[in-house]
Amino acid sequence: MSRYMDLKIVVDSREYSKSGKIANALEKRGVKILVEKLEVGDYYVQGEFLVERKTPLDLVGSVKKMRIWEQAEKLKLAENVKPLILIEGYPTIIQKFSGWGISSYLGICLSLIYGWGIPLYFTPNWRWTVYFLIQLAKRAAEEGKEKIHPVSFKPKAETPEEMKRRIVESLPTIGPKQALSLLQRFKTVRNIMNLSVDEFMEVKGIGKKKAETIYRILNEEY
């Protein structure tokens, strides 16, 4: 226990109510656990890493509600921390319980990595998550990070054009270039949200399979 006694992790109170076993397991290993309400992220590790934890089903569910992109933006705006998203569990479960294909799931992951510049890490279960968080805390401690300060966010002023592009980029498999092409061709976000499969396919780089995925996500009931 004593080997982890200098490690500190703040656990979001909502995350604690859902997955208290992770915090309890960390505490049993000597990690100092503080439970607080975090504006973004589930684990604030040793004052350096801000970790958003999701299962594969959580990830695709948050895309349907557009919440993942709001979380990604807040993670990027957090000052003096290194944001990352931890995906816990096997992705094969999404095909069985959500109807999403593996290509769509991987498209989300790539959007977060390349579009948002947020690293993704994967663990098979909560026990591995415990050890992953310990290793993060150890790495930060080795670099001299000891005090945990409140997470602050940089204000960001976006133009209306940037806001429109951001909304369109939140669609599955749509990157910055295709978002711009869609807006230039169809003019408004509302028009884009009401497109048919054939109309999506009018934009270069959007084939039938991709168009069908976007159309399904926009029109199927939750």
SELOKOL-156654 format. One record per residue (C-alpha): residue number from 1; residue in three letters; x, y, z. Coordinates in Angstrom, 3 decimals, m for minus. Each point is the difference from the previous one (the first is absolute). Layout:
N
+------+------+----------+----------+----------+
! resi ! resn !        u !        v !        w !
+------+------+----------+----------+----------+
!  NUM !  Ala !        X !        Y !        Z !
...
+------+------+----------+----------+----------+
This chain:
222
+------+------+----------+----------+----------+
! resi ! resn !        u !        v !        w !
+------+------+----------+----------+----------+
!    1 !  Met !    0.000 !    0.000 !    0.000 !
!    2 !  Ser !    2.716 !    2.462 !    0.949 !
!    3 !  Arg !    1.479 !    0.074 !   m3.502 !
!    4 !  Tyr !   m3.026 !    1.974 !   m1.248 !
!    5 !  Met !   m0.538 !    2.208 !    3.055 !
!    6 !  Asp !    1.243 !    3.156 !   m1.787 !
!    7 !  Leu !   m2.398 !   m0.382 !   m2.921 !
!    8 !  Lys !   m3.161 !    2.143 !   m0.150 !
!    9 !  Ile !   m3.034 !   m0.355 !   m2.265 !
!   10 !  Val !   m3.152 !    2.127 !    0.004 !
!   11 !  Val !   m3.070 !   m2.031 !   m1.004 !
!   12 !  Asp !   m3.066 !    1.727 !   m1.412 !
!   13 !  Ser !   m2.941 !   m0.500 !    2.372 !
!   14 !  Arg !   m2.261 !   m1.255 !   m2.821 !
!   15 !  Glu !    2.621 !   m2.489 !   m1.128 !
!   16 !  Tyr !    0.428 !   m1.112 !    3.612 !
!   17 !  Ser !   m3.718 !   m0.717 !    0.321 !
!   18 !  Lys !    0.128 !   m2.139 !   m3.162 !
!   19 !  Ser !    3.367 !   m1.739 !    0.403 !
!   20 !  Gly !    1.048 !    0.372 !    3.593 !
!   21 !  Lys !    1.784 !   m3.335 !   m0.173 !
!   22 !  Ile !    2.808 !    1.625 !   m2.016 !
!   23 !  Ala !    0.561 !    2.710 !    2.623 !
!   24 !  Asn !   m0.255 !   m2.555 !    2.811 !
!   25 !  Ala !    2.568 !   m2.241 !   m1.687 !
!   26 !  Leu !    2.359 !    2.952 !   m0.417 !
!   27 !  Glu !   m0.441 !    0.963 !    3.641 !
!   28 !  Lys !    0.733 !   m3.541 !    1.159 !
!   29 !  Arg !    3.331 !    0.235 !   m1.812 !
!   30 !  Gly !    0.864 !    3.153 !    1.909 !
!   31 !  Val !   m0.968 !    2.661 !   m2.547 !
!   32 !  Lys !   m1.500 !    3.096 !    1.613 !
!   33 !  Ile !   m3.507 !    0.425 !   m1.442 !
!   34 !  Leu !   m1.941 !    3.279 !    0.041 !
!   35 !  Val !   m3.623 !   m0.037 !   m1.188 !
!   36 !  Glu !   m1.111 !    3.303 !   m1.538 !
!   37 !  Lys !   m2.238 !    1.211 !   m2.814 !
!   38 !  Leu !    2.175 !    0.568 !   m3.057 !
!   39 !  Glu !   m1.243 !    2.208 !   m2.817 !
!   40 !  Val !    1.491 !   m2.431 !   m2.506 !
!   41 !  Gly !    1.766 !   m3.333 !    0.298 !
!   42 !  Asp !   m0.416 !   m2.868 !    2.427 !
!   43 !  Tyr !    3.489 !   m0.211 !    1.520 !
!   44 !  Tyr !    2.407 !    2.881 !    0.652 !
!   45 !  Val !    3.276 !   m1.825 !    0.476 !
!   46 !  Gln !    2.835 !    1.476 !    2.053 !
!   47 !  Gly !   m0.671 !    3.517 !   m1.258 !
!   48 !  Glu !    1.098 !   m0.857 !   m3.543 !
!   49 !  Phe !   m2.392 !   m2.348 !   m1.824 !
!   50 !  Leu !   m3.733 !    0.557 !   m0.527 !
!   51 !  Val !   m1.611 !   m3.311 !   m0.914 !
!   52 !  Glu !   m3.451 !   m0.506 !   m1.505 !
!   53 !  Arg !   m0.997 !   m3.654 !    0.449 !
!   54 !  Lys !   m2.514 !   m1.660 !   m2.316 !
!   55 !  Thr !   m1.110 !   m3.450 !   m1.013 !
!   56 !  Pro !   m0.438 !   m0.620 !   m3.749 !
!   57 !  Leu !   m3.780 !    0.237 !    0.487 !
!   58 !  Asp !    0.433 !    3.279 !    1.916 !
!   59 !  Leu !    2.038 !    1.347 !   m2.895 !
!   60 !  Val !   m2.530 !   m0.696 !   m2.750 !
!   61 !  Gly !   m2.849 !    1.110 !    2.277 !
!   62 !  Ser !    1.703 !    3.326 !    0.639 !
!   63 !  Val !    0.394 !    0.518 !   m3.751 !
!   64 !  Lys !   m3.755 !   m0.385 !   m0.521 !
!   65 !  Lys !   m0.585 !    2.702 !    2.617 !
!   66 !  Met !    2.881 !    2.125 !   m1.389 !
!   67 !  Arg !    1.436 !    0.020 !    3.530 !
!   68 !  Ile !    3.384 !   m1.491 !   m0.898 !
!   69 !  Trp !    0.971 !    3.049 !   m2.057 !
!   70 !  Glu !   m0.929 !    2.369 !    2.821 !
!   71 !  Gln !    2.138 !   m2.108 !    2.341 !
!   72 !  Ala !    2.858 !   m0.058 !   m2.498 !
!   73 !  Glu !   m0.089 !    3.785 !   m0.274 !
!   74 !  Lys !    0.050 !    0.435 !    3.777 !
!   75 !  Leu !    2.888 !   m2.456 !    0.303 !
!   76 !  Lys !    1.966 !    2.030 !   m2.543 !
!   77 !  Leu !   m0.803 !    3.285 !    1.758 !
!   78 !  Ala !    1.153 !   m1.227 !    3.413 !
!   79 !  Glu !    3.166 !    1.860 !    0.974 !
!   80 !  Asn !    3.259 !   m1.551 !    1.216 !
!   81 !  Val !   m1.213 !   m3.593 !   m0.316 !
!   82 !  Lys !    0.457 !   m2.798 !   m2.521 !
!   83 !  Pro !   m3.417 !   m1.269 !   m1.152 !
!   84 !  Leu !   m0.647 !   m3.560 !   m1.062 !
!   85 !  Ile !   m2.937 !   m2.316 !   m0.543 !
!   86 !  Leu !    0.071 !   m3.491 !    1.446 !
!   87 !  Ile !   m2.266 !   m2.574 !   m1.656 !
!   88 !  Glu !   m0.672 !   m2.962 !    2.260 !
!   89 !  Gly !   m1.312 !   m3.240 !   m1.437 !
!   90 !  Tyr !   m0.088 !   m1.892 !   m3.275 !
!   91 !  Pro !   m1.465 !    1.850 !   m3.018 !
!   92 !  Thr !   m1.676 !   m3.121 !   m1.393 !
!   93 !  Ile !   m2.830 !    0.644 !    2.450 !
!   94 !  Ile !   m1.183 !    3.029 !   m1.971 !
!   95 !  Gln !   m1.108 !   m2.082 !   m2.992 !
!   96 !  Lys !   m2.131 !   m2.209 !    2.213 !
!   97 !  Phe !   m1.644 !    2.656 !    2.151 !
!   98 !  Ser !    0.045 !    3.252 !   m1.995 !
!   99 !  Gly !   m0.258 !   m0.889 !   m3.662 !
!  100 !  Trp !    3.093 !    2.054 !   m0.809 !
!  101 !  Gly !    2.606 !   m1.508 !   m2.302 !
!  102 !  Ile !    3.658 !   m0.270 !    0.872 !
!  103 !  Ser !    0.901 !    2.485 !   m2.759 !
!  104 !  Ser !   m2.208 !    2.670 !    1.572 !
!  105 !  Tyr !    1.504 !   m0.686 !    3.426 !
!  106 !  Leu !    3.538 !    0.274 !   m1.344 !
!  107 !  Gly !   m0.979 !    3.173 !   m1.845 !
!  108 !  Ile !   m0.960 !    1.592 !    3.320 !
!  109 !  Cys !    3.308 !   m1.054 !    1.529 !
!  110 !  Leu !    1.967 !    1.441 !   m2.907 !
!  111 !  Ser !   m1.957 !    3.267 !    0.169 !
!  112 !  Leu !    0.983 !    0.375 !    3.645 !
!  113 !  Ile !    3.653 !   m0.846 !   m0.676 !
!  114 !  Tyr !    0.582 !    1.950 !   m3.216 !
!  115 !  Gly !   m2.808 !    2.561 !   m0.002 !
!  116 !  Trp !    0.255 !    0.972 !    3.657 !
!  117 !  Gly !    3.542 !   m1.087 !    0.807 !
!  118 !  Ile !   m1.097 !   m1.958 !    3.086 !
!  119 !  Pro !    1.849 !   m3.275 !    0.716 !
!  120 !  Leu !   m2.109 !   m3.129 !    0.442 !
!  121 !  Tyr !    0.994 !   m2.919 !    2.198 !
!  122 !  Phe !   m1.754 !   m3.337 !    0.323 !
!  123 !  Thr !   m0.412 !   m2.431 !    2.888 !
!  124 !  Pro !   m1.930 !   m3.312 !   m0.057 !
!  125 !  Asn !   m1.698 !    0.460 !    3.398 !
!  126 !  Trp !   m0.172 !    2.128 !    3.146 !
!  127 !  Arg !    2.861 !   m1.860 !    1.693 !
!  128 !  Trp !    2.344 !    0.997 !   m2.807 !
!  129 !  Thr !   m1.339 !    3.541 !    0.305 !
!  130 !  Val !    1.125 !    0.054 !    3.629 !
!  131 !  Tyr !    3.561 !   m0.907 !   m0.969 !
!  132 !  Phe !   m0.049 !    2.433 !   m2.919 !
!  133 !  Leu !   m0.928 !    2.890 !    2.312 !
!  134 !  Ile !    2.719 !   m1.020 !    2.450 !
!  135 !  Gln !    2.594 !    0.019 !   m2.770 !
!  136 !  Leu !   m1.169 !    3.454 !   m1.116 !
!  137 !  Ala !    0.293 !    1.302 !    3.548 !
!  138 !  Lys !    3.459 !   m1.543 !    0.390 !
!  139 !  Arg !    1.169 !    1.615 !   m3.230 !
!  140 !  Ala !   m1.239 !    3.414 !    1.142 !
!  141 !  Ala !    1.596 !   m0.457 !    3.422 !
!  142 !  Glu !    3.333 !   m0.841 !   m1.617 !
!  143 !  Glu !   m0.199 !    3.292 !   m1.889 !
!  144 !  Gly !   m0.550 !    1.888 !    3.248 !
!  145 !  Lys !   m3.742 !    0.574 !   m0.214 !
!  146 !  Glu !   m1.251 !   m0.112 !    3.586 !
!  147 !  Lys !   m2.685 !    2.634 !    0.598 !
!  148 !  Ile !   m3.407 !   m0.208 !   m1.600 !
!  149 !  His !   m1.430 !    3.380 !   m0.946 !
!  150 !  Pro !   m3.570 !    0.717 !   m1.103 !
!  151 !  Val !   m0.394 !   m0.578 !   m3.722 !
!  152 !  Ser !   m0.530 !    3.292 !   m1.838 !
!  153 !  Phe !   m1.110 !    0.513 !   m3.577 !
!  154 !  Lys !    1.235 !    2.416 !   m2.623 !
!  155 !  Pro !   m2.737 !    2.144 !   m1.508 !
!  156 !  Lys !   m0.440 !   m0.604 !   m3.686 !
!  157 !  Ala !   m1.672 !    2.422 !   m2.342 !
!  158 !  Glu !   m1.413 !   m1.712 !   m3.072 !
!  159 !  Thr !   m1.398 !    1.673 !   m3.064 !
!  160 !  Pro !   m3.424 !   m1.117 !   m1.286 !
!  161 !  Glu !    1.792 !   m1.739 !   m2.879 !
!  162 !  Glu !    2.181 !   m1.968 !    2.412 !
!  163 !  Met !   m3.039 !   m1.001 !    2.047 !
!  164 !  Lys !   m1.784 !   m1.259 !   m3.117 !
!  165 !  Arg !    3.016 !   m2.037 !   m1.079 !
!  166 !  Arg !    0.322 !   m1.446 !    3.495 !
!  167 !  Ile !   m3.612 !   m1.195 !   m0.043 !
!  168 !  Val !    0.367 !   m1.641 !   m3.412 !
!  169 !  Glu !    3.336 !   m1.583 !    0.990 !
!  170 !  Ser !   m1.825 !   m1.732 !    2.851 !
!  171 !  Leu !   m1.771 !   m2.227 !   m2.520 !
!  172 !  Pro !    1.498 !   m3.521 !   m0.148 !
!  173 !  Thr !    2.926 !   m0.404 !   m2.447 !
!  174 !  Ile !   m0.100 !    3.701 !   m1.023 !
!  175 !  Gly !    3.309 !    1.842 !    0.176 !
!  176 !  Pro !    0.775 !    3.731 !   m0.325 !
!  177 !  Lys !    0.315 !   m0.030 !   m3.811 !
!  178 !  Gln !   m3.276 !   m1.840 !   m0.562 !
!  179 !  Ala !   m1.769 !    2.216 !    2.542 !
!  180 !  Leu !    1.130 !    3.061 !   m1.956 !
!  181 !  Ser !   m1.074 !   m1.579 !   m3.290 !
!  182 !  Leu !   m3.448 !   m0.807 !    1.408 !
!  183 !  Leu !   m0.475 !    3.554 !    1.249 !
!  184 !  Gln !    1.176 !    1.544 !   m3.256 !
!  185 !  Arg !   m2.381 !   m2.175 !   m2.001 !
!  186 !  Phe !   m3.099 !   m0.067 !    2.228 !
!  187 !  Lys !    0.487 !    3.383 !    1.759 !
!  188 !  Thr !   m1.543 !   m0.643 !    3.450 !
!  189 !  Val !    0.375 !   m2.536 !    2.801 !
!  190 !  Arg !   m3.755 !   m0.625 !   m0.087 !
!  191 !  Asn !    0.156 !   m0.863 !   m3.704 !
!  192 !  Ile !    2.814 !   m2.465 !    0.651 !
!  193 !  Met !   m1.881 !   m1.719 !    2.816 !
!  194 !  Asn !   m2.931 !   m0.554 !   m2.373 !
!  195 !  Leu !    1.997 !   m1.437 !   m2.915 !
!  196 !  Ser !   m0.864 !   m3.303 !   m1.631 !
!  197 !  Val !    2.546 !   m2.767 !   m0.537 !
!  198 !  Asp !    0.355 !    0.979 !   m3.673 !
!  199 !  Glu !    0.568 !    3.659 !    0.888 !
!  200 !  Phe !    2.768 !   m0.889 !    2.478 !
!  201 !  Met !    1.643 !   m1.992 !   m2.800 !
!  202 !  Glu !    0.245 !    3.153 !   m2.131 !
!  203 !  Val !    2.956 !    1.082 !    2.151 !
!  204 !  Lys !    3.402 !   m1.405 !   m0.927 !
!  205 !  Gly !    1.192 !   m2.654 !    2.432 !
!  206 !  Ile !   m3.452 !   m0.992 !    1.226 !
!  207 !  Gly !   m0.888 !   m3.366 !   m1.483 !
!  208 !  Lys !   m3.219 !   m1.943 !    0.355 !
!  209 !  Lys !    0.997 !   m1.834 !    3.184 !
!  210 !  Lys !    1.154 !    3.181 !    1.737 !
!  211 !  Ala !   m3.097 !    1.900 !   m1.171 !
!  212 !  Glu !   m2.297 !   m2.747 !    1.284 !
!  213 !  Thr !    1.751 !    0.042 !    3.389 !
!  214 !  Ile !   m0.385 !    3.775 !    0.364 !
!  215 !  Tyr !   m3.629 !   m0.111 !   m1.124 !
!  216 !  Arg !   m0.819 !   m2.818 !    2.426 !
!  217 !  Ile !    1.577 !    1.770 !    2.976 !
!  218 !  Leu !   m1.887 !    3.210 !   m0.793 !
!  219 !  Asn !   m3.383 !   m1.626 !   m0.490 !
!  220 !  Glu !   m0.282 !   m3.091 !    2.187 !
!  221 !  Glu !   m1.800 !    0.277 !    3.316 !
!  222 !  Tyr !    2.115 !   m0.022 !    3.150 !
+------+------+----------+----------+----------+
